[in-house]
Amino acid sequence: MNETRNRANLWAWVGLALSAVGGISYFFLIGVPWVRSTALPNTILAVAGLVFSVIAIARKRTWVTVGAGTLSLLLSIGFLGSVHVLMRLPTDQHIVAVGRDAPDFAISNQFGRTVQLSSFKGKGPVLLVFYRGFW
Amino acid sequence: MYKKNELPFDVLCDVRLEAINAYGLKHHEPFHNLDVSLPANILIDREGRIAWMHVATMVQDRMDPAEVLKQVNKLVIP
């Protein structure tokens, strides 16, 4: 009996650790481009944490398995939901495409001078960086 | 800020969403209830045509500068 309870508790602790590490480490690894865009290692850890927690609760309902398990589920689902759902941007809105003419515009720069995009035609390539300043 | 850092490029403030709408990049940010731009890099050649573009699919996604420079060099270096 004790053996079963201890084993179940262990599954729960491991599950919690995996979920916590998976979710939290993403924000420390966000400087690595492929991690930032895919969140692959973190997703694997968070899903593993979820699985371990479910197994723990299924094996035996103790204060540890239910407590740690619930926390682990919240952390995993919170993380997975944030990165794969909440942080997603719409991908279906494209007016422009490669090969098409770049739409012109006239906007003031940091010195108050109006910059017209078409004034660069013939002079050289232009890189437009639409800098979204926050999440 | 620009005097201190001496930026060699123009910083445009698109308050009227002129460029943002022209390029189809408007995003209504739900949490702050604001209209902002999707993060994007658009490279235009000297004929005024779009040579390359990248639009982010996640809020935290920003292009790797090395990748952007690689695309720019294709147009600049013969």
Backbone of each chain as ProteinMPNN parsed JSONL, in Angstrom:
{"seq_chain_A": "MNETRNRANLWAWVGLALSAVGGISYFFLIGVPWVRSTALPNTILAVAGLVFSVIAIARKRTWVTVGAGTLSLLLSIGFLGSVHVLMRLPTDQHIVAVGRDAPDFAISNQFGRTVQLSSFKGKGPVLLVFYRGFW", "coords_chain_A": {"N_chain_A": [[0.843, -1.204, 0.0], [1.802, 1.247, 0.912], [3.916, 1.348, -0.827], [2.654, 1.641, -3.308], [1.463, 4.124, -2.932], [3.709, 5.745, -2.553], [4.98, 5.449, -5.024], [3.076, 6.541, -6.74], [3.044, 9.16, -5.799], [5.619, 9.891, -6.52], [5.487, 9.895, -9.336], [3.817, 12.106, -9.536], [5.371, 14.232, -8.466], [7.5, 14.255, -10.298], [6.075, 14.826, -12.602], [5.151, 17.424, -11.981], [7.598, 18.767, -11.803], [8.541, 18.533, -14.446], [6.575, 19.967, -15.848], [6.864, 22.507, -14.698], [9.563, 23.151, -15.283], [9.488, 22.947, -18.063], [7.637, 24.994, -18.777], [8.666, 27.391, -17.518], [11.338, 27.559, -18.367], [11.164, 28.316, -21.008], [11.016, 31.102, -21.138], [13.551, 31.798, -20.44], [14.997, 30.779, -22.491], [14.227, 32.215, -24.625], [15.749, 33.799, -26.231], [16.917, 32.247, -28.14], [16.443, 31.715, -31.469], [15.069, 29.44, -32.82], [13.895, 28.112, -30.741], [12.277, 30.061, -29.705], [10.403, 30.45, -31.793], [9.261, 27.893, -32.203], [8.964, 26.621, -29.748], [9.548, 24.022, -29.112], [11.193, 22.146, -27.391], [10.193, 22.892, -24.915], [7.486, 22.451, -25.153], [7.44, 19.699, -25.39], [8.386, 18.961, -22.832], [6.363, 20.093, -21.208], [4.075, 18.68, -22.041], [4.881, 16.112, -21.356], [4.988, 16.438, -18.608], [2.28, 16.835, -18.065], [1.273, 14.305, -18.785], [2.602, 12.586, -16.952], [1.478, 13.568, -14.591], [-1.226, 12.982, -14.88], [-1.09, 10.2, -14.954], [-0.132, 9.786, -12.366], [-2.289, 10.636, -10.708], [-4.194, 8.848, -11.58], [-3.146, 6.455, -10.677], [-3.123, 6.571, -7.848], [-5.097, 8.365, -5.618], [-3.858, 10.8, -3.77], [-2.975, 13.346, -1.334], [-0.701, 14.467, -2.357], [-0.557, 13.584, -5.058], [-2.903, 14.641, -6.158], [-2.703, 17.366, -5.46], [-0.081, 18.216, -6.418], [-0.428, 17.302, -8.952], [-2.626, 18.798, -9.952], [-1.522, 21.371, -9.909], [0.556, 20.974, -11.706], [-0.901, 20.433, -14.04], [-2.178, 22.884, -14.396], [0.034, 24.563, -14.826], [1.183, 23.41, -17.154], [-0.975, 23.461, -19.047], [-1.505, 26.164, -18.973], [0.931, 27.217, -19.941], [1.148, 25.93, -22.513], [-1.239, 26.778, -23.679], [-0.8, 29.532, -23.718], [1.5, 29.92, -25.405], [0.902, 28.48, -27.78], [-1.654, 29.227, -28.486], [-2.707, 31.786, -27.422], [-0.531, 33.481, -28.056], [-0.42, 33.422, -30.765], [-0.522, 34.891, -34.018], [-2.738, 36.34, -36.507], [-2.693, 34.753, -39.706], [-3.747, 35.083, -42.155], [-3.998, 37.432, -43.523], [-2.979, 39.006, -46.143], [-2.07, 41.563, -48.182], [-0.051, 42.271, -49.775], [2.523, 40.727, -51.781], [5.469, 38.811, -52.597], [7.151, 40.005, -55.445], [5.111, 41.626, -56.266], [4.195, 45.124, -56.709], [5.429, 47.437, -54.323], [3.308, 49.004, -52.049], [2.87, 52.555, -51.931], [3.7, 55.157, -49.558], [3.519, 58.057, -47.353], [5.116, 59.284, -44.694], [5.955, 60.985, -41.659], [9.326, 61.341, -40.485], [11.734, 60.866, -37.754], [12.735, 63.42, -37.573], [10.79, 65.072, -38.326], [10.508, 65.356, -40.993], [8.881, 64.581, -44.042], [8.758, 61.354, -45.333], [8.723, 59.785, -48.364], [7.966, 56.75, -49.729], [8.241, 56.038, -52.459], [10.224, 57.73, -53.322], [12.631, 56.538, -53.147], [12.883, 54.932, -55.284], [14.825, 53.546, -57.843], [17.08, 54.432, -56.624], [17.993, 52.663, -54.66], [17.739, 49.544, -52.797], [15.124, 49.118, -50.313], [14.543, 48.526, -46.92], [11.838, 47.7, -45.056], [10.96, 47.78, -41.739], [8.557, 46.672, -39.798], [8.075, 47.518, -36.779], [6.883, 46.048, -34.121], [6.206, 47.118, -31.048], [5.648, 45.79, -28.647], [4.293, 42.882, -26.865]], "CA_chain_A": [[0.0, 0.0, 0.0], [2.743, 2.372, 0.992], [4.698, 1.306, -2.058], [1.81, 2.216, -4.374], [1.291, 5.548, -2.67], [4.985, 6.423, -2.804], [5.219, 5.461, -6.477], [2.149, 7.517, -7.338], [3.541, 10.483, -5.425], [6.81, 10.169, -7.309], [4.991, 10.308, -10.653], [3.256, 13.458, -9.402], [6.467, 15.192, -8.313], [8.207, 14.335, -11.583], [5.178, 15.547, -13.515], [5.186, 18.842, -11.618], [8.921, 19.284, -12.172], [8.592, 18.642, -15.911], [5.703, 21.077, -16.265], [7.457, 23.765, -14.247], [10.775, 23.394, -16.072], [9.063, 23.17, -19.444], [7.024, 26.31, -18.933], [9.505, 28.513, -17.087], [12.58, 27.653, -19.134], [10.896, 28.973, -22.295], [11.307, 32.526, -21.042], [14.997, 31.954, -20.364], [15.553, 30.365, -23.782], [13.525, 32.956, -25.674], [16.739, 34.424, -27.098], [17.304, 31.303, -29.196], [15.365, 31.855, -32.465], [14.222, 28.291, -33.135], [13.125, 27.798, -29.526], [11.257, 31.102, -29.594], [9.318, 30.26, -32.768], [8.591, 26.594, -32.155], [8.791, 26.211, -28.35], [9.513, 22.556, -29.177], [11.625, 21.417, -26.185], [9.31, 23.25, -23.808], [6.208, 21.775, -25.386], [7.65, 18.287, -25.059], [8.457, 18.864, -21.369], [5.055, 20.413, -20.631], [3.181, 17.554, -22.335], [5.35, 15.001, -20.52], [4.547, 16.765, -17.245], [0.839, 16.564, -18.071], [1.078, 12.848, -18.825], [3.041, 12.043, -15.665], [0.527, 13.975, -13.556], [-2.458, 12.203, -15.07], [-0.766, 8.846, -14.514], [-0.018, 9.805, -10.906], [-3.628, 10.713, -10.13], [-4.882, 7.601, -11.932], [-2.604, 5.355, -9.878], [-3.639, 6.678, -6.492], [-5.437, 9.722, -5.23], [-3.343, 11.23, -2.462], [-2.847, 14.807, -1.304], [0.415, 14.834, -3.233], [-0.854, 13.405, -6.489], [-3.942, 15.591, -6.579], [-2.162, 18.723, -5.319], [0.992, 18.448, -7.392], [-0.998, 17.034, -10.269], [-3.42, 19.957, -10.377], [-0.585, 22.46, -10.183], [1.254, 20.628, -12.936], [-1.855, 20.61, -15.147], [-2.367, 24.324, -14.589], [1.259, 25.101, -15.416], [1.321, 22.91, -18.524], [-2.031, 23.988, -19.905], [-1.27, 27.602, -19.029], [2.043, 27.464, -20.848], [0.806, 25.486, -23.874], [-2.28, 27.676, -24.177], [-0.209, 30.847, -23.981], [2.414, 29.932, -26.547], [0.343, 27.931, -29.016], [-2.956, 29.806, -28.805], [-2.782, 33.219, -27.141], [0.536, 34.248, -28.685], [-0.483, 33.286, -32.223], [-1.026, 36.036, -34.761], [-3.451, 35.917, -37.719], [-1.79, 34.509, -40.832], [-4.51, 35.058, -43.408], [-4.208, 38.76, -44.092], [-1.862, 39.507, -46.953], [-2.425, 42.372, -49.347], [1.131, 42.307, -50.629], [3.232, 39.465, -51.957], [6.74, 38.958, -53.3], [6.976, 40.187, -56.879], [4.146, 42.717, -56.51], [4.698, 46.469, -56.407], [5.279, 47.829, -52.929], [2.427, 50.175, -51.912], [3.558, 53.773, -51.535], [3.16, 55.88, -48.411], [4.277, 59.249, -46.967], [5.019, 59.389, -43.24], [7.031, 61.809, -41.081], [10.378, 60.619, -39.765], [12.036, 61.357, -36.404], [13.104, 64.835, -37.645], [9.626, 65.813, -38.791], [10.532, 65.421, -42.463], [8.049, 63.539, -44.633], [9.481, 60.379, -46.144], [7.858, 59.129, -49.347], [8.638, 55.503, -50.111], [8.573, 55.993, -53.892], [11.39, 58.57, -53.614], [13.818, 55.682, -53.163], [12.888, 54.123, -56.511], [15.973, 53.819, -58.698], [18.264, 54.784, -55.824], [18.533, 51.504, -53.956], [16.724, 48.762, -52.103], [14.617, 49.654, -49.049], [14.067, 47.522, -45.979], [10.838, 48.205, -44.118], [10.828, 46.955, -40.543], [7.38, 47.037, -39.005], [8.54, 47.181, -35.449], [5.833, 45.96, -33.115], [6.971, 47.432, -29.85], [5.34, 45.016, -27.448], [3.715, 41.58, -27.161]], "C_chain_A": [[0.871, 1.244, 0.0], [3.541, 2.521, -0.281], [3.931, 1.971, -3.197], [1.691, 3.724, -4.201], [2.581, 6.296, -2.982], [5.295, 6.523, -4.286], [4.344, 6.513, -7.152], [2.626, 8.933, -7.034], [4.755, 10.882, -6.257], [6.436, 10.627, -8.716], [4.511, 11.761, -10.605], [4.358, 14.506, -9.297], [7.235, 15.37, -9.624], [7.373, 15.119, -12.593], [5.201, 17.039, -13.256], [6.507, 19.474, -12.046], [9.014, 19.494, -13.674], [7.758, 19.827, -16.404], [6.328, 22.42, -15.919], [8.679, 24.116, -15.091], [10.403, 23.717, -17.517], [8.529, 24.573, -19.664], [7.976, 27.453, -18.648], [10.745, 28.668, -17.952], [12.383, 28.343, -20.483], [11.316, 30.436, -22.251], [12.794, 32.813, -20.857], [15.649, 31.622, -21.703], [15.002, 31.186, -24.935], [14.483, 33.667, -26.624], [17.198, 33.527, -28.226], [16.178, 31.246, -30.228], [14.478, 30.627, -32.672], [13.395, 27.863, -31.928], [11.963, 28.776, -29.415], [10.093, 30.834, -30.542], [8.572, 28.951, -32.612], [8.21, 26.175, -30.74], [8.798, 24.687, -28.242], [9.987, 21.854, -27.905], [10.686, 21.666, -25.004], [7.962, 22.57, -23.921], [6.318, 20.307, -25.005], [7.659, 18.095, -23.543], [7.084, 19.087, -20.732], [4.059, 19.273, -20.857], [3.574, 16.348, -21.487], [4.884, 15.201, -19.084], [3.073, 16.467, -17.066], [0.574, 15.059, -17.947], [1.44, 12.211, -17.492], [2.02, 12.349, -14.568], [-0.767, 13.18, -13.651], [-2.245, 10.766, -14.606], [-0.727, 8.776, -12.985], [-1.394, 9.774, -10.252], [-4.398, 9.422, -10.396], [-4.422, 6.443, -11.05], [-3.149, 5.386, -8.455], [-3.923, 8.136, -6.167], [-4.937, 10.006, -3.82], [-3.297, 12.746, -2.482], [-1.761, 15.258, -2.273], [0.035, 14.713, -4.695], [-1.89, 14.419, -6.961], [-3.424, 17.023, -6.531], [-1.13, 19.044, -6.38], [0.464, 18.264, -8.808], [-1.799, 18.211, -10.793], [-2.524, 21.119, -10.742], [0.145, 22.224, -11.507], [0.357, 20.824, -14.153], [-2.052, 22.085, -15.452], [-1.167, 24.942, -15.286], [1.389, 24.683, -16.879], [0.291, 23.524, -19.45], [-1.887, 25.501, -20.054], [-0.178, 27.936, -20.02], [1.672, 27.129, -22.292], [-0.247, 26.399, -24.495], [-1.725, 29.04, -24.534], [0.574, 30.848, -25.278], [1.735, 29.49, -27.843], [-1.02, 28.486, -29.389], [-2.939, 31.327, -28.643], [-1.741, 34.04, -27.893], [0.524, 34.157, -30.207], [-1.045, 34.561, -32.839], [-1.788, 35.544, -35.989], [-2.496, 35.765, -38.898], [-2.484, 34.654, -42.17], [-4.677, 36.423, -44.048], [-2.989, 39.251, -44.861], [-2.376, 40.275, -48.151], [-1.263, 42.345, -50.323], [1.76, 40.927, -50.728], [4.534, 39.743, -52.704], [6.475, 39.045, -54.797], [6.005, 41.309, -57.213], [4.817, 44.053, -56.214], [4.455, 46.795, -54.942], [4.378, 49.063, -52.842], [3.188, 51.39, -51.384], [2.923, 54.358, -50.27], [4.041, 57.094, -48.133], [4.062, 59.475, -45.479], [6.181, 60.23, -42.733], [8.05, 60.955, -40.346], [10.668, 61.289, -38.422], [12.437, 62.837, -36.393], [11.946, 65.695, -38.156], [9.553, 65.94, -40.299], [9.698, 64.273, -43.026], [8.888, 62.644, -45.538], [8.484, 59.671, -47.053], [8.599, 57.901, -49.849], [9.099, 55.526, -51.563], [9.775, 56.854, -54.249], [12.679, 57.751, -53.655], [13.941, 54.867, -54.446], [14.065, 54.53, -57.384], [17.244, 54.083, -57.911], [18.85, 53.555, -55.13], [17.425, 50.727, -53.278], [16.327, 49.42, -50.772], [14.168, 48.494, -48.182], [13.081, 48.184, -45.035], [10.782, 47.25, -42.936], [9.622, 47.468, -39.781], [7.663, 46.554, -37.592], [7.387, 47.22, -34.459], [6.521, 46.076, -31.774], [6.612, 46.679, -28.592], [4.75, 43.675, -27.863], [2.471, 41.783, -28.003]], "O_chain_A": [[0.692, 2.159, -0.804], [3.812, 3.624, -0.756], [4.489, 2.765, -3.955], [1.798, 4.494, -5.155], [2.552, 7.358, -3.604], [5.804, 7.539, -4.758], [4.798, 7.268, -8.012], [2.613, 9.8, -7.907], [4.908, 12.039, -6.649], [6.98, 11.604, -9.231], [4.771, 12.542, -11.521], [4.296, 15.545, -9.954], [7.575, 16.488, -10.01], [7.887, 15.957, -13.334], [5.264, 17.835, -14.193], [6.529, 20.58, -12.586], [9.512, 20.524, -14.127], [8.19, 20.589, -17.269], [6.328, 23.349, -16.727], [8.813, 25.247, -15.558], [10.942, 24.649, -18.114], [8.914, 25.258, -20.612], [8.086, 28.384, -19.445], [11.161, 29.79, -18.241], [13.332, 28.895, -21.04], [11.899, 30.952, -23.204], [13.248, 33.933, -21.088], [16.729, 32.127, -22.013], [15.279, 30.888, -26.097], [14.077, 34.093, -27.706], [17.811, 34.005, -29.18], [15.079, 30.786, -29.917], [13.254, 30.756, -32.698], [12.308, 27.308, -32.087], [10.837, 28.403, -29.085], [8.932, 30.97, -30.157], [7.368, 28.896, -32.863], [7.233, 25.45, -30.553], [8.129, 24.124, -27.376], [9.246, 21.029, -27.371], [10.421, 20.77, -24.203], [7.369, 22.164, -22.922], [5.418, 19.741, -24.383], [7.02, 17.179, -23.026], [6.691, 18.355, -19.824], [3.285, 18.941, -19.96], [2.711, 15.644, -20.962], [4.442, 14.26, -18.425], [2.66, 15.915, -16.046], [-0.227, 14.611, -17.127], [0.686, 11.396, -16.959], [1.731, 11.501, -13.723], [-1.331, 12.759, -12.641], [-3.106, 10.182, -13.948], [-1.228, 7.824, -12.387], [-1.636, 8.978, -9.345], [-5.16, 8.957, -9.548], [-5.209, 5.558, -10.715], [-3.581, 4.364, -7.922], [-3.1, 9.018, -6.409], [-5.492, 9.535, -2.827], [-3.547, 13.367, -3.514], [-1.883, 16.295, -2.925], [0.274, 15.628, -5.484], [-1.761, 14.987, -8.045], [-3.671, 17.807, -7.447], [-1.269, 20.003, -7.139], [0.856, 18.974, -9.734], [-1.664, 18.583, -11.959], [-2.733, 21.778, -11.76], [0.327, 23.139, -12.311], [0.808, 21.326, -15.182], [-2.089, 22.492, -16.613], [-1.315, 25.737, -16.214], [1.673, 25.514, -17.741], [0.633, 24.046, -20.511], [-2.12, 26.051, -21.13], [-0.335, 28.835, -20.847], [1.859, 27.949, -23.19], [-0.167, 26.751, -25.671], [-2.126, 29.64, -25.532], [0.34, 31.683, -26.151], [1.978, 30.08, -28.896], [-1.5, 28.245, -30.497], [-3.133, 32.064, -29.61], [-2.02, 35.16, -28.319], [1.374, 34.756, -30.867], [-1.917, 35.218, -32.27], [-1.52, 34.444, -36.473], [-1.582, 36.574, -39.061], [-1.888, 34.381, -43.211], [-5.422, 36.562, -45.018], [-2.077, 39.843, -44.284], [-3.035, 39.715, -49.028], [-1.454, 42.389, -51.539], [1.554, 40.071, -49.868], [4.682, 40.776, -53.356], [5.69, 38.276, -55.35], [6.059, 41.881, -58.302], [5.859, 44.113, -55.562], [3.404, 46.469, -54.389], [4.655, 50.069, -53.496], [4.041, 51.269, -50.505], [1.764, 54.087, -49.958], [5.173, 57.165, -48.612], [2.961, 59.818, -45.05], [7.27, 60.196, -43.306], [7.704, 59.981, -39.677], [9.93, 62.179, -38.0], [12.479, 63.452, -35.327], [12.106, 66.894, -38.388], [8.634, 66.566, -40.827], [9.79, 63.139, -42.557], [9.63, 63.122, -46.397], [7.532, 59.044, -46.589], [9.725, 58.001, -50.336], [10.208, 55.091, -51.873], [10.306, 56.738, -55.354], [13.702, 58.226, -54.146], [14.95, 54.202, -54.68], [14.28, 55.716, -57.636], [18.349, 53.978, -58.443], [20.07, 53.423, -55.025], [16.292, 51.201, -53.193], [17.1, 50.179, -50.188], [13.49, 47.583, -48.656], [13.432, 49.11, -44.303], [10.581, 46.049, -43.112], [9.651, 48.55, -39.196], [7.517, 45.378, -37.258], [6.969, 48.289, -34.015], [7.329, 45.223, -31.408], [7.225, 46.912, -27.55], [4.702, 43.352, -29.05], [1.813, 40.812, -28.375]]}, "seq_chain_B": "MYKKNELPFDVLCDVRLEAINAYGLKHHEPFHNLDVSLPANILIDREGRIAWMHVATMVQDRMDPAEVLKQVNKLVIP", "coords_chain_B": {"N_chain_B": [[16.525, 60.643, -28.28], [17.344, 59.858, -30.817], [19.38, 61.628, -31.343], [21.331, 60.917, -29.549], [21.952, 58.274, -30.278], [22.386, 58.376, -32.989], [21.023, 57.225, -35.33], [21.288, 55.574, -38.42], [19.105, 55.386, -40.1], [15.699, 56.001, -41.158], [13.171, 56.619, -38.774], [9.926, 55.969, -38.714], [6.739, 57.089, -37.667], [3.864, 55.555, -37.692], [1.144, 56.672, -37.146], [-1.367, 57.088, -38.296], [-1.875, 54.686, -39.365], [-1.209, 54.292, -42.011], [0.836, 53.052, -43.657], [0.723, 50.573, -42.471], [-1.891, 49.633, -42.999], [-1.814, 49.699, -45.801], [-0.071, 47.632, -46.374], [-1.381, 45.523, -45.348], [-1.093, 44.768, -42.651], [-2.354, 45.256, -40.306], [-3.182, 44.669, -36.944], [-5.581, 43.926, -34.604], [-4.999, 44.267, -31.403], [-6.035, 42.305, -28.849], [-5.8, 42.317, -26.0], [-4.924, 44.828, -25.135], [-6.606, 46.323, -26.514], [-5.924, 47.722, -28.893], [-4.974, 49.016, -32.13], [-2.4, 47.691, -33.813], [0.714, 46.886, -35.505], [1.43, 43.85, -37.294], [4.415, 42.072, -36.599], [6.86, 42.627, -39.006], [9.1, 42.221, -41.807], [9.979, 43.804, -44.721], [11.417, 43.684, -47.82], [12.322, 45.802, -50.376], [13.067, 46.11, -53.787], [15.201, 48.102, -56.035], [13.543, 48.757, -58.119], [11.119, 49.104, -57.023], [9.636, 46.892, -56.363], [8.455, 44.165, -54.361], [10.891, 42.245, -52.938], [11.388, 40.387, -50.985], [9.8, 39.106, -48.09], [8.83, 38.876, -44.653], [6.505, 37.888, -42.357], [5.596, 37.852, -39.008], [4.378, 35.03, -37.14], [3.847, 34.642, -34.542], [3.468, 36.525, -31.498], [5.877, 37.05, -30.209], [7.792, 36.675, -32.05], [10.585, 37.72, -33.824], [12.509, 38.637, -36.599], [15.632, 37.084, -37.222], [18.476, 39.063, -37.299], [20.712, 38.351, -38.903], [19.616, 36.74, -40.863], [17.971, 38.557, -42.174], [19.879, 40.365, -43.171], [21.172, 38.676, -44.92], [19.287, 38.429, -46.94], [19.15, 41.079, -47.775], [21.715, 41.471, -48.764], [21.613, 39.945, -51.074], [20.417, 41.637, -52.854], [22.088, 43.79, -52.929], [24.764, 43.098, -53.283], [26.357, 42.344, -56.252]], "CA_chain_B": [[17.144, 59.322, -28.429], [18.053, 59.731, -32.089], [20.615, 62.43, -31.306], [22.339, 60.175, -28.807], [22.359, 57.045, -30.945], [22.693, 58.673, -34.392], [20.535, 56.147, -36.179], [21.503, 55.835, -39.842], [17.912, 55.109, -40.883], [14.518, 56.767, -40.765], [12.193, 56.002, -37.893], [8.636, 56.56, -39.07], [5.693, 56.776, -36.711], [2.674, 55.384, -38.541], [-0.023, 56.845, -36.272], [-2.612, 56.991, -39.053], [-1.917, 53.314, -39.887], [-1.175, 54.402, -43.477], [1.65, 51.966, -44.209], [0.237, 49.325, -41.889], [-3.053, 49.192, -43.776], [-1.432, 49.483, -47.204], [0.617, 46.35, -46.469], [-2.237, 44.481, -44.774], [-0.436, 44.272, -41.444], [-3.028, 45.726, -39.094], [-3.621, 43.642, -36.0], [-6.272, 44.481, -33.455], [-4.465, 43.569, -30.251], [-7.216, 42.195, -27.998], [-5.591, 42.549, -24.574], [-4.821, 46.264, -24.886], [-7.637, 46.949, -27.35], [-5.217, 48.689, -29.739], [-4.604, 48.603, -33.477], [-0.949, 47.778, -34.009], [1.176, 46.174, -36.693], [2.082, 42.553, -37.169], [5.854, 42.268, -36.813], [7.167, 42.234, -40.374], [10.233, 42.8, -42.526], [9.681, 43.785, -46.155], [12.548, 44.183, -48.598], [11.875, 46.323, -51.674], [14.225, 46.344, -54.668], [15.266, 49.48, -56.543], [12.443, 49.004, -59.06], [9.89, 49.302, -56.258], [8.902, 45.639, -56.202], [8.795, 43.447, -53.132], [11.834, 41.173, -53.233], [11.328, 39.383, -49.918], [9.078, 39.585, -46.915], [8.58, 37.926, -43.582], [5.529, 38.365, -41.384], [5.64, 36.954, -37.858], [3.157, 34.267, -36.846], [3.665, 34.675, -33.081], [3.733, 37.886, -31.02], [7.249, 37.242, -29.754], [8.687, 36.337, -33.149], [11.228, 38.791, -34.567], [13.469, 38.002, -37.501], [17.052, 37.068, -36.911], [19.136, 40.06, -38.159], [21.597, 37.698, -39.869], [18.775, 36.277, -41.977], [17.542, 39.749, -42.916], [21.056, 40.864, -43.897], [21.432, 37.745, -46.021], [18.361, 38.799, -48.015], [19.541, 42.404, -48.277], [22.943, 41.301, -49.551], [21.259, 39.405, -52.396], [20.062, 42.755, -53.729], [23.114, 44.816, -52.934], [26.004, 42.543, -53.83], [26.027, 41.816, -57.588]], "C_chain_B": [[17.924, 59.275, -29.743], [19.328, 60.545, -32.098], [21.712, 61.649, -30.621], [22.868, 58.993, -29.611], [22.734, 57.232, -32.403], [22.298, 57.523, -35.304], [20.719, 56.493, -37.651], [20.28, 55.539, -40.697], [16.755, 55.949, -40.359], [13.647, 55.96, -39.814], [10.87, 56.713, -38.175], [7.585, 56.14, -38.055], [4.36, 56.738, -37.45], [1.382, 55.501, -37.733], [-1.346, 56.704, -37.006], [-2.776, 55.608, -39.69], [-1.884, 53.289, -41.42], [-0.409, 53.233, -44.108], [1.126, 50.619, -43.726], [-0.954, 48.785, -42.677], [-2.704, 48.887, -45.225], [-0.782, 48.114, -47.4], [-0.169, 45.218, -45.811], [-1.702, 43.914, -43.475], [-1.14, 44.688, -40.156], [-3.453, 44.545, -38.236], [-4.317, 44.313, -34.842], [-5.871, 43.669, -32.236], [-5.561, 43.504, -29.191], [-6.995, 42.574, -26.544], [-5.486, 44.024, -24.224], [-5.853, 47.049, -25.695], [-7.047, 48.045, -28.238], [-5.006, 48.125, -31.135], [-3.103, 48.798, -33.644], [-0.578, 47.001, -35.264], [1.616, 44.762, -36.34], [3.573, 42.791, -37.342], [6.222, 41.779, -38.218], [8.428, 42.907, -40.894], [9.929, 42.679, -44.008], [10.825, 44.427, -46.907], [12.076, 44.55, -49.997], [13.087, 46.6, -52.543], [14.171, 47.745, -55.28], [14.226, 49.799, -57.605], [11.111, 49.197, -58.341], [9.058, 48.053, -56.097], [9.356, 44.93, -54.932], [9.672, 42.249, -53.473], [11.737, 40.04, -52.216], [10.513, 39.951, -48.789], [8.921, 38.464, -45.883], [7.614, 38.561, -42.591], [5.48, 37.365, -40.24], [4.301, 36.263, -37.629], [2.889, 34.174, -35.347], [4.073, 36.063, -32.598], [5.204, 38.119, -30.675], [8.269, 37.003, -30.861], [9.248, 37.59, -33.812], [12.328, 38.141, -35.412], [14.889, 38.101, -36.974], [17.756, 38.063, -37.84], [20.039, 39.442, -39.225], [20.815, 37.246, -41.096], [18.331, 37.454, -42.842], [18.696, 40.283, -43.766], [21.388, 39.976, -45.085], [20.553, 38.102, -47.218], [18.737, 40.139, -48.634], [20.762, 42.283, -49.182], [22.669, 40.741, -50.94], [20.949, 40.525, -53.381], [21.201, 43.747, -53.913], [24.406, 44.333, -53.58], [25.697, 41.889, -55.179], [26.476, 40.373, -57.773]], "O_chain_B": [[19.026, 58.727, -29.795], [20.276, 60.187, -32.797], [22.872, 61.693, -31.032], [24.071, 58.734, -29.632], [23.338, 56.342, -33.001], [23.145, 56.925, -35.968], [20.349, 57.584, -38.084], [20.404, 55.448, -41.918], [16.821, 56.526, -39.273], [13.415, 54.769, -40.024], [10.721, 57.905, -37.906], [7.541, 54.984, -37.634], [3.802, 57.78, -37.79], [0.613, 54.543, -37.645], [-2.336, 56.257, -36.427], [-3.707, 55.385, -40.464], [-2.45, 52.395, -42.05], [-0.928, 52.523, -44.97], [1.091, 49.648, -44.481], [-1.005, 47.593, -42.983], [-3.226, 47.938, -45.811], [-0.921, 47.503, -48.46], [0.314, 44.089, -45.724], [-1.835, 42.718, -43.215], [-0.612, 44.505, -39.059], [-4.004, 43.56, -38.727], [-3.738, 45.166, -34.169], [-6.327, 42.542, -32.045], [-5.978, 44.544, -28.681], [-7.906, 43.101, -25.906], [-5.908, 44.437, -23.143], [-5.96, 48.27, -25.577], [-7.589, 49.146, -28.33], [-4.876, 46.914, -31.312], [-2.601, 49.922, -33.618], [-1.446, 46.52, -35.992], [2.109, 44.505, -35.241], [3.967, 43.63, -38.152], [5.924, 40.639, -38.574], [8.778, 44.012, -40.48], [9.652, 41.586, -44.503], [11.165, 45.584, -46.662], [11.506, 43.726, -50.712], [14.034, 47.249, -52.099], [13.211, 48.485, -55.067], [14.035, 50.961, -57.962], [10.087, 49.428, -58.984], [7.886, 48.137, -55.731], [10.495, 45.081, -54.491], [9.255, 41.35, -54.203], [11.974, 38.877, -52.545], [10.532, 41.16, -48.555], [8.887, 37.279, -46.215], [7.876, 39.638, -42.054], [5.339, 36.164, -40.47], [3.238, 36.827, -37.887], [1.839, 33.689, -34.927], [4.923, 36.709, -33.21], [5.719, 39.227, -30.823], [9.473, 37.116, -30.635], [8.492, 38.426, -34.306], [12.991, 37.204, -34.968], [15.276, 39.094, -36.357], [17.65, 37.928, -39.059], [20.12, 39.961, -40.339], [21.293, 37.357, -42.226], [18.314, 37.37, -44.07], [18.511, 40.614, -44.937], [21.831, 40.458, -46.128], [21.007, 38.083, -48.362], [18.657, 40.322, -49.849], [20.832, 42.916, -50.235], [23.409, 41.027, -51.882], [21.182, 40.393, -54.583], [21.273, 44.452, -54.92], [25.056, 45.065, -54.327], [24.869, 40.98, -55.249], [26.269, 39.794, -58.84]]}, "name": "protein", "num_of_chains": 2, "seq": "MNETRNRANLWAWVGLALSAVGGISYFFLIGVPWVRSTALPNTILAVAGLVFSVIAIARKRTWVTVGAGTLSLLLSIGFLGSVHVLMRLPTDQHIVAVGRDAPDFAISNQFGRTVQLSSFKGKGPVLLVFYRGFWMYKKNELPFDVLCDVRLEAINAYGLKHHEPFHNLDVSLPANILIDREGRIAWMHVATMVQDRMDPAEVLKQVNKLVIP"}
